[in-house]
Amino acid sequence: MSVRLSDIEGVDLVVLPPVRDLGDGFQVRRALPTAQRRMVGPFIFFDQMGEAVFRSGEGLDVRPHPHIGLSTLTYLVEGEILHRDSLGSVQAIRPGEVNWMTAGSGIVHSERTSPEVRASGGKLFGLQTWIALPREAEETAPAFAHHKAHEMPVAEDRGTRMTLIAGTSDGMTSPLRTYSDMVYADLVMQDGARYQVRPEHIERALYVVSGAIEIEGQTGGFVESELVVLKPDAEVVVRAKGPTRLMLLGGEPLAEQRHIFWNFVSSSAERIEQAKADWKSDRFARVPGEDEFIPLPA
């Protein structure tokens, strides 16, 4: 993990996450959390998945595992993932679609490549984030929602196409039912296109999925796979250096510290311990039709 402070006005720090191999050639980059920056707004976890290339017969197999105290958001650029959970949801996730799973008091899910896609092989590239729930919603009933690409608000302006995935921004509101102030958006920019990051939310960051950006009026820039964390309330204009794709994320910071262990997030350390004991003792609901599971790590 490489984290550096920035001397560019409006930018706090820059995170270059390392590549982690999860097996079978499937790699992720985890930009949050870091020792220097645990969260950006309510975002406590940010992973880039892939790009992975699966041959015929290969695929993703993330066995059933539990979550508490958060919502997971899966957004694909390429490929497909089959989601199953303990509520009985079975949903294929495809590019531009939004999978929004609220764990609340507890949910279990698996993420796999469907038999049809596995037979032919293919690519997988996307982003998965965890959004910590505010304390009053941490024990809400688990829920699942899936939104098609055409349901998401879109704005286009002079070479920048913005798709609002969650929260509010630029006069738009996403259909996702969120629990706190936040923004999560996909920005696709042509070479030289600009986007003004306004102080609509206290904390914000930009993740460079592909291409590169610079801050107008400043020297230097940021490249693919870097998470650029802005200073609170800063207003900057970013310019694309070549065709570029960015994710904008952030929101109002939560009032309390969050504890995190494995897939569990909570404002209470004791609640984390209870979740660990519940998983070890098989007290979570199971995913229908799934017999496998990921054991609690040591």
C-alpha positions as CSV (number, residue, x, y, z in Angstrom):
1,M,0.0,0.0,0.0
2,S,1.4,3.4,-1.0
3,V,-0.1,6.5,0.6
4,R,1.3,9.9,0.1
5,L,0.3,13.4,1.2
6,S,-0.3,15.8,-1.7
7,D,0.9,19.4,-2.3
8,I,-1.8,19.9,-4.9
9,E,-4.3,22.4,-3.6
10,G,-7.6,20.8,-2.6
11,V,-6.1,17.3,-2.4
12,D,-5.4,15.7,1.0
13,L,-3.7,12.4,0.2
14,V,-3.4,9.8,-2.5
15,V,-3.7,6.0,-2.1
16,L,-2.2,3.5,-4.5
17,P,-3.6,0.1,-3.4
18,P,-1.5,-3.0,-3.9
19,V,-2.7,-5.9,-6.1
20,R,-3.9,-8.9,-4.1
21,D,-4.3,-12.3,-5.8
22,L,-7.3,-14.2,-4.5
23,G,-6.5,-17.3,-6.5
24,D,-7.1,-18.5,-10.0
25,G,-5.7,-15.3,-11.4
26,F,-8.5,-13.1,-9.8
27,Q,-6.9,-9.9,-8.5
28,V,-8.3,-7.0,-6.4
29,R,-7.0,-3.6,-5.4
30,R,-8.2,-2.4,-2.0
31,A,-8.1,1.3,-1.6
32,L,-10.1,1.5,1.6
33,P,-9.5,1.2,4.5
34,T,-5.9,2.2,5.1
35,A,-4.0,3.1,8.3
36,Q,-4.0,6.7,7.1
37,R,-7.6,6.9,6.0
38,R,-10.2,4.5,7.3
39,M,-13.2,6.0,5.6
40,V,-14.4,8.6,3.1
41,G,-17.9,9.7,4.2
42,P,-19.7,6.4,5.0
43,F,-17.5,4.4,2.6
44,I,-15.4,2.0,4.7
45,F,-14.3,-0.4,1.9
46,F,-13.4,0.1,-1.7
47,D,-12.2,-2.8,-4.0
48,Q,-11.4,-2.8,-7.7
49,M,-12.1,-6.4,-8.9
50,G,-10.0,-7.5,-11.9
51,E,-9.6,-7.1,-14.7
52,A,-9.8,-10.9,-14.7
53,V,-9.8,-13.2,-17.8
54,F,-11.4,-16.6,-17.3
55,R,-10.9,-19.4,-19.7
56,S,-13.7,-21.9,-20.5
57,G,-14.6,-23.8,-17.3
58,E,-13.1,-21.1,-15.0
59,G,-14.9,-18.4,-12.9
60,L,-15.5,-16.6,-9.7
61,D,-16.4,-18.7,-6.6
62,V,-16.8,-16.6,-3.4
63,R,-18.5,-19.1,-1.1
64,P,-21.3,-17.9,1.3
65,H,-20.1,-15.5,4.0
66,P,-21.8,-13.1,6.4
67,H,-22.0,-9.3,6.8
68,I,-23.4,-7.0,9.5
69,G,-23.7,-3.3,9.9
70,L,-23.2,-2.2,6.3
71,S,-24.6,-2.1,2.8
72,T,-22.6,-3.6,-0.1
73,L,-22.7,-2.1,-3.5
74,T,-21.5,-4.0,-6.6
75,Y,-21.0,-2.2,-9.9
76,L,-19.6,-3.9,-12.9
77,V,-17.8,-2.5,-15.9
78,E,-17.4,-5.8,-17.7
79,G,-18.6,-9.4,-17.2
80,E,-21.2,-10.9,-14.9
81,I,-21.6,-12.1,-11.3
82,L,-24.4,-14.3,-9.9
83,H,-25.5,-13.1,-6.5
84,R,-27.3,-15.4,-4.0
85,D,-28.2,-14.5,-0.4
86,S,-30.0,-15.8,2.7
87,L,-33.1,-13.8,1.8
88,G,-33.6,-16.1,-1.2
89,S,-32.4,-13.5,-3.7
90,V,-30.9,-14.9,-6.9
91,Q,-29.7,-12.1,-9.2
92,A,-27.2,-11.8,-12.1
93,I,-25.3,-8.6,-12.0
94,R,-24.2,-7.1,-15.4
95,P,-22.4,-4.0,-16.5
96,G,-24.1,-0.7,-15.5
97,E,-26.4,-2.5,-13.1
98,V,-26.4,-1.8,-9.3
99,N,-26.6,-4.5,-6.7
100,W,-27.4,-3.0,-3.3
101,M,-27.5,-5.4,-0.4
102,T,-28.1,-4.1,3.1
103,A,-26.8,-6.4,5.8
104,G,-28.1,-4.6,8.8
105,S,-28.5,-7.2,11.6
106,G,-27.0,-9.9,9.4
107,I,-27.1,-11.4,5.9
108,V,-25.2,-14.2,4.1
109,H,-24.4,-14.2,0.4
110,S,-22.3,-15.8,-2.3
111,E,-20.8,-14.4,-5.5
112,R,-20.1,-16.8,-8.3
113,T,-19.9,-17.1,-12.1
114,S,-23.0,-18.6,-13.5
115,P,-22.8,-22.0,-15.2
116,E,-23.7,-20.4,-18.6
117,V,-20.9,-17.8,-18.4
118,R,-18.4,-20.3,-16.9
119,A,-18.9,-22.6,-19.9
120,S,-17.7,-19.9,-22.3
121,G,-15.3,-18.0,-20.2
122,G,-14.9,-14.3,-20.3
123,K,-13.7,-11.1,-18.5
124,L,-14.7,-9.7,-15.2
125,F,-14.0,-6.1,-14.1
126,G,-15.8,-4.0,-11.6
127,L,-16.0,-2.3,-8.2
128,Q,-17.3,-3.3,-4.9
129,T,-17.8,-1.0,-1.9
130,W,-19.1,-1.2,1.6
131,I,-21.1,1.7,3.1
132,A,-21.2,1.7,6.9
133,L,-24.7,2.2,8.3
134,P,-25.4,5.0,10.8
135,R,-25.7,3.7,14.3
136,E,-29.5,3.9,14.4
137,A,-29.7,1.7,11.3
138,E,-27.0,-0.8,12.1
139,E,-29.5,-3.4,13.2
140,T,-32.1,-2.8,10.5
141,A,-33.6,-5.8,8.8
142,P,-31.5,-7.2,5.9
143,A,-32.7,-6.2,2.5
144,F,-31.7,-6.6,-1.2
145,A,-32.4,-4.4,-4.2
146,H,-31.2,-4.6,-7.8
147,H,-31.4,-1.7,-10.3
148,K,-31.0,-2.0,-14.1
149,A,-28.7,0.4,-15.9
150,H,-31.5,2.4,-17.4
151,E,-32.9,3.3,-14.0
152,M,-29.8,5.3,-12.9
153,P,-29.8,9.1,-13.5
154,V,-27.4,10.3,-16.2
155,A,-26.1,13.8,-17.1
156,E,-23.8,14.6,-20.0
157,D,-21.9,17.8,-20.5
158,R,-19.1,18.6,-22.9
159,G,-17.5,15.2,-23.0
160,T,-18.3,14.0,-19.5
161,R,-21.0,11.5,-18.9
162,M,-22.0,11.1,-15.3
163,T,-24.0,8.1,-14.0
164,L,-25.3,8.6,-10.4
165,I,-25.2,5.2,-8.7
166,A,-26.1,6.2,-5.1
167,G,-27.0,9.3,-3.2
168,T,-27.3,12.8,-4.6
169,S,-25.1,15.0,-6.8
170,D,-25.4,17.6,-9.5
171,G,-29.2,18.0,-9.1
172,M,-29.8,14.2,-9.4
173,T,-31.0,11.6,-6.9
174,S,-30.3,7.9,-7.3
175,P,-33.3,5.4,-6.8
176,L,-31.2,3.4,-4.2
177,R,-32.6,3.6,-0.6
178,T,-29.6,4.9,1.3
179,Y,-29.3,5.5,5.0
180,S,-27.0,8.5,5.2
181,D,-25.8,11.5,3.1
182,M,-23.6,10.1,0.3
183,V,-22.6,10.2,-3.3
184,Y,-21.3,7.5,-5.6
185,A,-21.0,8.2,-9.3
186,D,-19.4,6.8,-12.5
187,L,-17.7,9.5,-14.7
188,V,-16.7,8.7,-18.2
189,M,-14.6,11.5,-19.7
190,Q,-13.2,12.2,-23.2
191,D,-9.7,13.6,-23.6
192,G,-9.7,17.1,-22.2
193,A,-13.1,16.9,-20.7
194,R,-13.7,18.6,-17.3
195,Y,-15.7,18.0,-14.3
196,Q,-16.3,20.3,-11.3
197,V,-16.3,18.5,-8.0
198,R,-18.5,20.8,-5.9
199,P,-18.6,20.8,-2.1
200,E,-22.1,19.2,-2.0
201,H,-20.8,16.6,0.5
202,I,-18.2,17.1,3.2
203,E,-15.8,14.2,2.3
204,R,-15.1,13.1,-1.3
205,A,-12.6,11.1,-3.2
206,L,-12.0,10.2,-6.9
207,Y,-10.8,6.7,-7.9
208,V,-9.1,6.6,-11.3
209,V,-10.5,3.4,-12.9
210,S,-8.6,4.1,-16.2
211,G,-6.8,7.0,-17.8
212,A,-5.4,9.9,-15.9
213,I,-6.5,13.3,-14.5
214,E,-5.1,16.6,-13.4
215,I,-6.5,19.4,-11.3
216,E,-7.0,22.6,-13.2
217,G,-4.5,25.3,-12.2
218,Q,-2.2,22.8,-10.5
219,T,0.9,20.9,-11.7
220,G,1.1,17.2,-11.5
221,G,-1.7,14.6,-11.8
222,F,-3.1,11.2,-10.9
223,V,-3.1,8.0,-12.8
224,E,-5.0,4.7,-13.1
225,S,-5.7,2.8,-9.8
226,E,-5.1,5.9,-7.5
227,L,-7.6,7.0,-4.9
228,V,-7.4,10.8,-4.7
229,V,-8.9,12.0,-1.4
230,L,-10.0,15.6,-1.4
231,K,-9.8,18.0,1.5
232,P,-13.2,18.6,3.3
233,D,-15.3,21.1,1.4
234,A,-12.7,21.6,-1.3
235,E,-13.9,22.6,-4.8
236,V,-11.8,21.5,-7.7
237,V,-12.1,21.0,-11.4
238,V,-10.5,17.8,-12.8
239,R,-9.5,17.5,-16.5
240,A,-9.1,14.1,-18.3
241,K,-5.7,13.4,-19.8
242,G,-6.8,11.0,-22.5
243,P,-10.0,8.9,-22.3
244,T,-10.7,8.5,-18.6
245,R,-13.1,6.8,-16.2
246,L,-13.5,7.9,-12.5
247,M,-15.6,6.9,-9.6
248,L,-16.7,9.8,-7.3
249,L,-17.4,8.7,-3.7
250,G,-18.1,10.3,-0.4
251,G,-20.6,11.9,1.9
252,E,-21.0,13.1,5.5
253,P,-18.7,11.3,7.9
254,L,-20.4,9.1,10.6
255,A,-20.4,10.5,14.1
256,E,-18.9,7.4,15.7
257,Q,-15.8,5.3,15.0
258,R,-16.4,2.0,13.2
259,H,-14.8,-1.3,14.1
260,I,-14.1,-3.7,11.3
261,F,-13.3,-7.4,11.4
262,W,-13.4,-9.5,8.3
263,N,-16.9,-8.9,6.8
264,F,-18.3,-7.3,9.9
265,V,-18.7,-3.5,10.5
266,S,-20.1,-2.0,13.7
267,S,-19.9,1.0,16.0
268,S,-19.7,-1.6,18.8
269,A,-16.8,-3.9,19.4
270,E,-19.0,-6.2,21.4
271,R,-21.4,-6.5,18.5
272,I,-18.5,-7.7,16.3
273,E,-17.6,-10.3,18.9
274,Q,-21.2,-11.5,18.9
275,A,-21.2,-11.8,15.1
276,K,-18.0,-13.8,15.1
277,A,-19.6,-16.2,17.7
278,D,-22.8,-16.4,15.7
279,W,-20.9,-17.4,12.5
280,K,-18.8,-20.0,14.3
281,S,-21.9,-21.5,15.8
282,D,-24.0,-21.5,12.5
283,R,-26.6,-19.0,13.8
284,F,-26.7,-17.0,10.7
285,A,-29.4,-17.8,8.1
286,R,-28.1,-19.9,5.2
287,V,-28.2,-19.2,1.5
288,P,-30.8,-21.6,0.0
289,G,-29.2,-24.2,-2.2
290,E,-25.6,-23.5,-1.0
291,D,-23.8,-26.0,1.3
292,E,-20.3,-24.4,1.3
293,F,-19.2,-21.5,3.5
294,I,-16.1,-19.5,4.3
295,P,-14.9,-20.2,7.9
296,L,-14.2,-17.4,10.3
297,P,-10.6,-16.3,9.9
298,A,-8.2,-16.7,12.8
